[in-house]
Amino acid sequence: MEPADGLDPHPSARDGVTDAAVDVLAHRAMLLGLAYRLLGSAGDAEDVMQDVYLRWRDVDRDQVREPRRYLSRMVTRLALDRLRRRQAHEEYVGPWLPEPVATTVAPFDPLETVEQRDSVATATLLLLERLDPVERAVFVLRSAFDFPYAQIAEIVDRTPEHCRQLNLRARTRVADDRRRFTPSRREHAELLERFLAASRDGDLATLRTLLHDDVVSCSDGGGRVRSARHPIVGADRVARFFAATHHRHQPSAEFVEVNGAPAAVTVSPAGRHVITFAVSDGRISGLYVVANPDKLTHLNGDR
């Protein structure tokens, strides 16, 4: 019978801080990706990783048979503690959006499959905010990392059958709130370029053809910079908003990959913004604009 938590009943001698660092670094990309998906904040995910390393140094590692399994449990529990505190106490100015991360250079694994990339998308992370923390953990561990239910149960202190039910409920809630249409990366990038060009030109007619009828635009300034304090709903209102602001400020745009999909970093007298979006039926159904400078530090390379 396998011991709980991957503990080895026949430990061997091994110690030293260097060994602890090697163990964590060996799994860092996966662990950081797990923490980010649970929290939607790269900064908080990095803090969790620091806490994990400090705790891992004090673990009797000679008895740990599977470091990845043990560290995954540690990351999940620390992230859930942070998530619960944030949901209970945080008062955020205006709409909250996940912190954008560059998924071509920053290690937020895994990103090999469509479902894994979708699990880090801005729209998905927003939907996960609506889930109970344990539901969110089960969903992320299963959909993005394909952990077996027995291991998930050990991590979240539930039975495997309960975890199956939680995952089914989470998947149903997420699926109910998003229309599943995944464009190719080329189609996504072309749609983004056409949207920005039409916005700079003030071309309302073209913008309306690119936007879903019930598109929702959210801007996250966090009270730090000027931004829309409430979501903008509907193709006409969203088109007018972007045509007015972009035509006036004429932002430059750098096209990058953010959260697993094409995105734009725009710069204008109004500030620096990261724009991502969700697509339904070939048109933009969700626009997400992050302007809060505290959330752009990973893209700046400041950390």
N, C-alpha and C positions, 0 to 999 in steps of 0.2 A: 504494500500500500504506500502510495506516494505521500511523503510528509507535507503538512500544510506549509504554504508560502514558499515552496521550493527549497525547504531546508534540508541539508545533507546530514543524515544521521552519522556519517563517518567523516568528520571534518579533517582537513589537512592544514598544516601550519602555513599561514600567510598573513602578513600585516604590512602597515606602512601607508602613509597618506598618498604616496605616489600610486600605489595600487588602487586606492579608492578613486583617484582622478581618472585613471585608465578605464576602470569599469564604467564610470558615468559617461566619459567621452565616447566610449565604444557604442553607446546607445543614445547619444545626445540628440541626434536628429529626430529619432522616433519619439523620445520623451518630450522634447520641445514641441513637436507637432501635436502630441496628445494634450499637453498643457494649454497650448494656444487654442485648440478646438474647444476645450472645456471653458476657457475664459474669454476668448475673443480679444485678448490683449497680449501683444508681444512682450511688453514690459513686465506684466504680471507673470507671464510664462517664464521669462528669464529669472524673475525673483523666486519662483517655485523651484527652478533648476538649482539655484544657489542653496535654497533650503534643503533640497534633496541631497546635494553633495555634502553639506555639513552633517546631516543626519547619517548618511551612508558611511562617513568616516568612523562613526561610533558604533556601527553595526558589527557584530562578530561575523565578518564576511566569510570566514572559513566554513561556516555552517550553511551558507547560501548556495544551493545547487544551481539555481537559475537567476542570475543577477537581473536580467531583463524583466523577468516576471515580478521579482521583488521590487525593483525600481518603478515599474509601471503602477503597482499598487500604491507606492509612496507618492508618486506624482499625482495620481488621481485623487487620493484623499486630501492632499494639501491643496490641490486646485479646487476641490469641492468646498473646502473650508473657506477659501477666499471668495468663491462664488456666492456662498450663502451670506457672508458678511456684506458683500457688495449689494446683493438684492435687498438685504434688510436695512442698510444704512445709507446707501449712496443717494444723493440728490444731484441729478445731472441737469445742467442748463440746456434745454432744447432736446432734440432727438439724439439718442445714443447710437453710434455705429461702431462696429468692430474696428480695431486698429489695423490699417492696411499693412500687409507684409509682402515684400518682393519674393515670390516663390521661385525665381530662377537662381538667386544667389544665397538666400537665407535658408537654413536647414529646418524646414517644417514638414518632414516626411510623415507618412508616405504620400506620394503624388503620382503613382504609376498608372492607376486606372481612372476612368471617368468618375466613378463613385468616390474615390479617394480625393480627387481634385474638387469635386462638388462639395465634399464635406468641409472644405476650407473656404468656400465661396462666401462673399459678403451676405448674400441673400439667405444662405443656409444658416450661417452663424446668427443672423437676426432671428430666424425662426427658432433656433435652439434656445434663445433667451426666454422663450415662452414655456419651456419645459421645466418640470421639477428638476433640481440638480441631479438626483439619482437617475431619473429618466435620461437626462442629457448624457451622463456618463455611460450608461448602458448603450445608448444609441451610438455614441462616438466610438466606444471600444469595439462594438460589433461591426458597424458599417464602414468605418475608416481603417480599422486595424484587424478585423476578422478574428478577434479573440474568441476562444470557445466559451460557451456559457458557464461551464464549471469554473473557469478562471475569472470571468466577470463576476460571478457570484461571490467568489472569495474576496475580490477587490471591494465590492460595494456592500458586503454583508447581507446578501439576500440568497434565496435558493436559486438554483439554475432555472427552475420552472418559472419562478417569479420574474427572473431576468428576461426570459423569453416573452412573457406578457408585457413587461415594461418596454421592451424593444418594439414589439408589435404596435403598442399604443403610441410610442414616439414616432415610428415610421408613418403610421396612419395620420397623426396630427401634422407632421411635416408635409406629407404628400397632399393632404387636404388644403394646405395653405400655399401651394405652389403648383403652377402648371408645368409639367415636365416637357420641356422642349430644349434640347441642348444643341445649339448651332455648332458648326465646325469652328475651329480657332480662326480660320480665315474669314468666315462669315461674321463672327463676333467682332474681329478687328475692323472689317470694312464698315460694319454698322456703327461702330464707335467713331470712325473717321468721318463718316457722312453726318453723324449727329453733331460733332464739333464744328465741322465746316458750315453746316446750316445754321448753327447757333451764332457763329461769328458773323455770318452774312445777314442775320436777322430774318432768315427765310422761314416764316411761319408755316407756309404750305408744305414745304419739305419736312419740317419737323413733325407736323401732324401725321404724315405718312409713316414716319419712323417709330412713333410712339403708340403703344397700346391704348385703347380707349380709356381704361381705368388705371393708367400708369400712376405710380406714386413716387415722388421725389423727396428724399430726406437729406438734410444738410446738417452736419455735425461740426459746430464751432466751439462747443463746450463752454460757451460764455467767454472764450478768449478772443475770438474774432467775430466780426459781423457775419451772420448767416441767418437763413430762414429758421424761425423758432418753432415752426409747426410743419408737418409734412404738406406737400402740395399735391393735390389729387386731380387727375383728369388730364387728357391730352391737351386740351386748349390752354389750361392754366399753366401746365408745365412748359409747353412750347412758348408761351408768352414770357414766362420767367426767364428761361435760358436765352431766348432771342434778345431780350432787353439787356440782361447782364453781360452776356458775351459779346454782343454787338457793340456795347458801350466800352468795355474794357479790352477787347481784342486780345485774349490770352494766348500766349505761346503754349504749345503742347508737346510733351515728350511721351511717346507710347512705350509702355512697359508691361510686364506681367505682374499682376498683383492678385493675391488670393487665388492663384490657379487659372486666371483668365486675363485677356487683354484689358488694359486700363490706360488712363491718361493722367499724367501729372501736369497740371496747367499752372502757369505763372502770369500774373497780371498785376496792375496797381491794387486790385482787390485782395491780393495775397496768393498763397500757394495752396492748391487744392488737388486732391486725388479723386478721380471719378471712375467708378465702376458701375456696372448695371447688370440686371437680370433680363433674360429674353423669354418671351412666350409667343408662340405662333409667328416667329420671325420678326417680332417687333419688341421694342424696349418696354418692359413691364415694371421695372424698378430701377430708379436712379439713385445712387448713393455718393454723396459728396462729403469727403472728410477735409475740413479746413482747420480743425483744432491742431495747433503746432505741436502740442504734447504727443499727439498720435502719429506724427510724421517723422519722429526721430530715427526710427529704424530705416526708413527710406533715405534719410539724410546721412545715414552711416554714423550717427553720433554715439551709438551705444557700443 
